[in-house]
Amino acid sequence: MSISKKRFHDLIEELVCEHCEQRYCFLKKLVESLHPDPRLLVQLKCIEKLKFEESEHDGKDIGWNEAGIRWSDQGYAKAFQKEFDEELTVKEVYERTMARMGRR
């Protein structure tokens, strides 16, 4: 892992339980212990955000499968690739990706 332990921990905080007030969170510790690729985690969270927005727009839950297809087929994955930076928050990466796609 090329990012610092603190940045990785902050990323897990942002991704897993953004508003968790618990001193100890089993889910956060589980994800941290798996040492997943930060880029993968950020991209999954961005797809989740797209899923929410597209579901809201379509008036129904589009589901993870459809969100992933749209992410790939409509060029979001390529835009994400150009905008991803380990030092940015998920929100910043998502906003930059959407801006690159002309959605912001």
C-alpha positions as CSV (number, residue, x, y, z in Angstrom):
1,M,0.0,0.0,0.0
2,S,1.5,3.3,-1.1
3,I,-0.6,5.6,1.1
4,S,0.2,6.3,4.7
5,K,-1.6,4.4,7.5
6,K,-3.3,7.5,8.6
7,R,-4.6,8.3,5.2
8,F,-5.8,4.7,4.8
9,H,-7.6,4.9,8.2
10,D,-9.2,8.2,7.2
11,L,-10.3,6.7,3.9
12,I,-11.9,3.8,5.8
13,E,-13.7,6.3,8.1
14,E,-15.1,8.1,5.0
15,L,-16.1,5.0,3.1
16,V,-17.5,2.6,5.7
17,C,-19.2,4.4,8.4
18,E,-19.1,8.1,7.5
19,H,-21.2,9.2,10.5
20,C,-20.3,6.5,12.9
21,E,-19.9,7.8,16.5
22,Q,-18.7,4.5,18.0
23,R,-15.3,4.4,19.5
24,Y,-14.8,0.9,18.1
25,C,-16.5,-0.2,14.8
26,F,-16.2,-3.9,13.9
27,L,-16.9,-3.2,10.2
28,K,-14.2,-0.5,9.9
29,K,-11.6,-2.8,11.6
30,L,-12.6,-5.7,9.3
31,V,-12.1,-3.6,6.2
32,E,-8.8,-2.2,7.5
33,S,-7.6,-5.7,8.2
34,L,-8.3,-6.9,4.7
35,H,-5.9,-4.2,3.3
36,P,-8.0,-3.6,0.2
37,D,-6.6,-1.4,-2.6
38,P,-7.6,2.2,-1.8
39,R,-8.3,2.9,-5.5
40,L,-10.9,0.1,-5.6
41,L,-12.6,1.3,-2.4
42,V,-12.9,4.8,-3.7
43,Q,-14.2,3.6,-7.1
44,L,-16.8,1.4,-5.4
45,K,-18.0,4.4,-3.3
46,C,-18.2,6.5,-6.4
47,I,-20.3,3.8,-8.1
48,E,-22.5,3.8,-5.0
49,K,-23.0,7.6,-5.3
50,L,-23.8,7.2,-9.0
51,K,-26.3,4.5,-8.2
52,F,-28.0,6.8,-5.7
53,E,-28.2,9.7,-8.2
54,E,-29.3,7.6,-11.1
55,S,-31.9,5.8,-9.0
56,E,-33.3,9.1,-7.8
57,H,-33.4,10.3,-11.4
58,D,-35.0,7.1,-12.7
59,G,-37.5,7.0,-9.8
60,K,-36.5,3.5,-8.8
61,D,-33.5,1.6,-7.5
62,I,-31.3,0.8,-10.5
63,G,-29.3,-1.8,-8.4
64,W,-25.6,-2.4,-8.2
65,N,-25.3,-4.3,-11.5
66,E,-26.9,-1.5,-13.6
67,A,-24.9,1.1,-11.8
68,G,-21.7,-0.8,-12.6
69,I,-22.7,-1.1,-16.2
70,R,-23.5,2.6,-16.5
71,W,-20.2,3.4,-14.7
72,S,-18.3,1.5,-17.3
73,D,-20.3,1.9,-20.5
74,Q,-21.0,5.7,-20.1
75,G,-17.3,6.6,-19.5
76,Y,-17.3,7.3,-15.8
77,A,-14.6,4.6,-15.2
78,K,-12.2,6.4,-17.7
79,A,-13.0,9.8,-16.1
80,F,-12.4,8.3,-12.7
81,Q,-9.1,6.9,-13.8
82,K,-7.9,10.4,-14.8
83,E,-9.2,12.1,-11.6
84,F,-8.2,9.6,-8.9
85,D,-5.6,10.8,-6.5
86,E,-5.0,9.0,-3.2
87,E,-4.8,12.3,-1.3
88,L,-8.3,13.4,-2.4
89,T,-11.4,12.6,-0.5
90,V,-14.0,10.4,-2.1
91,K,-16.3,13.4,-2.5
92,E,-13.5,15.3,-4.3
93,V,-12.8,12.4,-6.6
94,Y,-16.5,12.0,-7.4
95,E,-17.0,15.7,-8.0
96,R,-14.0,15.8,-10.3
97,T,-15.2,12.7,-12.2
98,M,-18.6,14.2,-12.6
99,A,-17.2,17.5,-13.8
100,R,-15.0,15.7,-16.3
101,M,-18.2,14.0,-17.6
102,G,-20.0,17.4,-17.8
103,R,-22.4,16.6,-15.0
104,R,-21.3,19.3,-12.6
